[in-house]
Amino acid sequence: MLHFKTITEMTNHFGLEPPEHPLFFPNRPSKEVLATAHKFVNAEPIRSDYYIVALKRIIKGSIAYGRTKYDCEKGVLLFVSPGQVTMAEDAEFEHGGFSILFHKDFLMGHDLANRINKYHFFEYTINEALHLASTEEKTLQGIYDNMETEYFNNQDEFSKEIILSHLETLLRYADRYYKRQFLYREQLNSTLLSKFLDLVTEYFASDNLAKKGVPKLEWFASELGVSKRYLSDSIKAESGKTAKDQLNLFLVEEAKNLLLQPNITISETAYKLGFEYPEYFSRLFKKKTGLSPTKFISTFSGN
């Protein structure tokens, strides 16, 4: 596996011109470079220690992320965070795309350093890429052009601020377009929500809850073949609640049933629901119902 710790290591490996700035590199490959690029990028998996935003225009082939293969189309925007592994398989590229590589240290001193984590799509997998409408692609191409122009100008004290402003504008548009994609894929998201709820119901009906506790969202995401962030965001778009919210609702409803059964204490209820400490259960229950478990029992047992 290739592991690029710096952007310069990557440009040296692929025989590209070194970046003007070691922590930031916008790149729109020439037709000549694209003609031979597939020989390099199809060689082996690649891990990098920097962020990548890439508009891919792929003629054929696929990109693999982990165990997931994604057959790319024209006008697809991909987001890769530091440490993620990608690999192209028999991919050939069409001229017109771009990539933006930036290290987290380049963001230091700018508000984007604190906001980068709010852009959840950096944690999506390749098969959850952003499919762009032609007008959307044109908008992003224009933002990239402005960024590239500033980058290759004689840089001064204003350059970094201007470049990062363009970068965040691009990310904000991507966030908007993802919201559009969630709505456009309403049927797909609805199916994902249904599958998630079925999986939760099945898990709660088994003995796993008391034995193993409540699984983390990563487990549900893995079972459904999506990333944790995508699962939560798509379910929220469909239901108004995140996957974690939905899971907590199941817990509370199951808790209500148990609390009203005779001869079962609050502590026993907590342990049956997979809580290691009863006080954590009581805190969640009160947060979701407005009543402590003790108050709930006294209120409903007398009815």
MOLIN-V76037 format. One record per backbone hydrogen bond with DSSP energy under -1.0 kcal/mol. CO is the residue of the C=O (numbers start at 1). NH is the residue of the N-H. E is the energy in kcal/mol with one decimal. If there is no record, write none. Layout:
# MOLIN-V76037
CO_NH_E + CO_NH_E
This chain:
# MOLIN-V76037
2_47_-2.7 + 4_49_-2.1 + 6_10_-1.2 + 7_11_-2.4 + 8_12_-2.6 + 9_13_-2.0 + 10_14_-2.1 + 11_16_-2.8 + 21_24_-1.5 + 23_103_-2.5 + 25_101_-2.4 + 27_99_-2.2 + 30_34_-2.4 + 31_35_-1.6 + 33_36_-1.0 + 33_37_-1.2 + 36_39_-1.3 + 37_40_-1.5 + 37_41_-2.4 + 38_42_-1.3 + 40_43_-1.4 + 41_88_-1.0 + 45_2_-2.6 + 46_86_-2.2 + 47_4_-2.7 + 48_83_-3.1 + 51_102_-1.8 + 52_80_-2.8 + 53_100_-2.8 + 54_78_-3.0 + 55_98_-1.1 + 56_76_-1.3 + 57_94_-4.4 + 60_92_-2.0 + 62_89_-3.4 + 63_70_-2.4 + 64_87_-2.0 + 65_68_-2.5 + 68_65_-3.1 + 70_63_-2.3 + 75_132_-3.0 + 76_56_-2.5 + 77_130_-2.3 + 78_54_-2.4 + 80_52_-2.5 + 81_84_-2.0 + 86_46_-3.0 + 87_64_-4.2 + 89_62_-1.9 + 92_59_-2.6 + 92_60_-1.1 + 98_55_-2.6 + 99_27_-2.9 + 100_53_-2.2 + 101_25_-2.8 + 102_51_-2.6 + 103_106_-1.8 + 104_107_-1.2 + 107_110_-2.2 + 110_113_-1.9 + 111_114_-1.2 + 111_115_-1.3 + 112_116_-2.0 + 115_118_-2.0 + 116_119_-1.3 + 118_120_-1.6 + 119_122_-1.7 + 120_123_-2.7 + 125_128_-2.3 + 126_129_-1.5 + 130_77_-2.8 + 133_137_-2.7 + 134_138_-2.0 + 135_139_-1.8 + 136_140_-2.2 + 137_141_-2.6 + 138_142_-1.9 + 139_143_-1.9 + 140_144_-2.6 + 141_145_-2.5 + 142_146_-1.9 + 143_147_-2.1 + 144_148_-3.0 + 145_149_-2.4 + 146_150_-2.0 + 147_151_-2.3 + 148_152_-2.2 + 156_159_-1.1 + 158_162_-2.1 + 159_163_-2.9 + 160_164_-2.7 + 161_165_-1.7 + 162_166_-2.1 + 163_167_-2.4 + 164_168_-2.6 + 165_169_-2.0 + 166_170_-2.3 + 167_171_-2.2 + 168_172_-2.5 + 169_173_-2.2 + 170_174_-2.2 + 171_175_-2.2 + 172_176_-2.2 + 173_177_-2.8 + 174_178_-2.3 + 175_179_-1.8 + 176_180_-1.8 + 177_181_-2.3 + 178_182_-2.6 + 179_183_-1.9 + 180_184_-2.6 + 181_185_-2.4 + 183_186_-1.3 + 185_189_-3.1 + 186_190_-2.7 + 187_191_-2.0 + 188_192_-2.1 + 189_193_-2.8 + 190_194_-2.5 + 191_195_-2.5 + 192_196_-2.5 + 193_197_-2.6 + 194_198_-2.3 + 195_199_-2.2 + 196_200_-2.5 + 197_201_-2.5 + 198_202_-2.4 + 199_203_-2.2 + 200_204_-2.6 + 201_205_-1.7 + 207_211_-1.6 + 208_212_-3.7 + 209_213_-1.5 + 216_219_-1.2 + 216_220_-1.2 + 217_221_-2.9 + 218_222_-2.4 + 219_223_-2.3 + 220_224_-1.7 + 221_226_-2.4 + 227_231_-2.5 + 228_232_-2.2 + 229_233_-2.8 + 230_234_-2.8 + 231_235_-2.1 + 232_236_-2.1 + 233_237_-2.1 + 234_238_-1.5 + 235_239_-3.1 + 236_240_-2.2 + 242_246_-2.4 + 243_247_-2.3 + 244_248_-2.3 + 245_249_-1.9 + 246_250_-1.7 + 247_251_-2.1 + 248_252_-2.5 + 249_253_-2.4 + 250_254_-2.4 + 251_255_-2.4 + 252_256_-2.4 + 253_257_-1.7 + 254_258_-2.0 + 255_259_-3.0 + 256_260_-1.4 + 258_261_-1.4 + 265_269_-2.2 + 266_270_-2.4 + 267_271_-2.3 + 268_272_-2.3 + 269_273_-1.5 + 270_275_-2.6 + 271_274_-1.4 + 277_280_-1.3 + 277_281_-1.2 + 278_282_-2.6 + 279_283_-2.1 + 280_284_-2.1 + 281_285_-2.8 + 282_286_-2.2 + 283_287_-1.9 + 284_288_-2.1 + 285_289_-2.2 + 286_290_-2.4 + 292_296_-2.8 + 293_297_-2.4 + 294_298_-2.2 + 295_299_-2.4 + 296_300_-2.5 + 297_301_-2.4
